[in-house]
Amino acid sequence: ASSGATLQNVVYDTNPQNSKHSFLPEPFKIKKGTLLGSFPGSKRWELTFDITLHAGNYPVFRSLLHFTPDNAHNRFPVIAVLPNSNRLHFRSGREGNYNEGCDPETPLVLNQKTRVTATVMDGFLRVYYDDVQVCVNNNFAAPTVPNAPLLAYASEPWYEPADATLQNVVYDTNPQNSKHSFLPEPFKIKKGTLLGSFPGSKRWELTFDITLHAGNYPVFRSLLHFTPDNAH
């Protein structure tokens, strides 16, 4: 029998990597020239972070994040606040253009946290706000590969910073299409509920949220089971 429990955000990754570089687990008000760390770059990457913008409508660009091996013109990517708006500006290098990207039309709401994801993979640069795609550029068939380890700045030393707080900055240099996600909304589990099917792997990572409503059962009670065929 199933347990009295609610599950949500079940994610089974069949190819977890040690490729994630994480910074700022606590809220950080960015300062000009703050170096977060350094790590090898990649032509395929995913960047996620939480941002709270406290002021906008600057007359010039204001810096947020910059990943570069050396100077202001190498960008993997660079993220800034556009002049005269609360919109963000995303640029990254590709063959023939060090400054390719896109600028979401959606402005950030001042003093409200937004989860931002930017990716370069499979020929595209994509940007998401709170898991909703807000801009895309299809000119990344040949993204530039950094020629030295990346320096992660928040903000960079070459431009003035925006008045903003960042948190949970994660740069993944080997993002995979290996995650199988289920139950984006809370689900009170029921016996025999099939969430889906996918190829397995000897290397895997499983994450989920659980709320247990009852316990102290006289026998085992089921929560999740991943199997090709039967209970064993």
Buried (B, 14 or more C-beta within 10 A) or exposed (E): EBBBBBBBBBEBBBEBBEBBBEBBEEEBEBEBEBEBBBBEBBBBBBBBBBBBBEEBEBEEBBBBBBBBBEEEEBBBBBBBBBBEBBBBBBBBBBEEEBEBBBBBEBBBEBEEBBBBBBBBBEEBBBBBBEEEEBBBBEBBEEBBEBEEEBBBBBBBBBBEBBBBBBBBBBBBBBBBEBBBEBBEEEBEBEEEEEBEEEEEEEEBBEEBEBEEEEEEEEEEBEEBEEEEEEEE
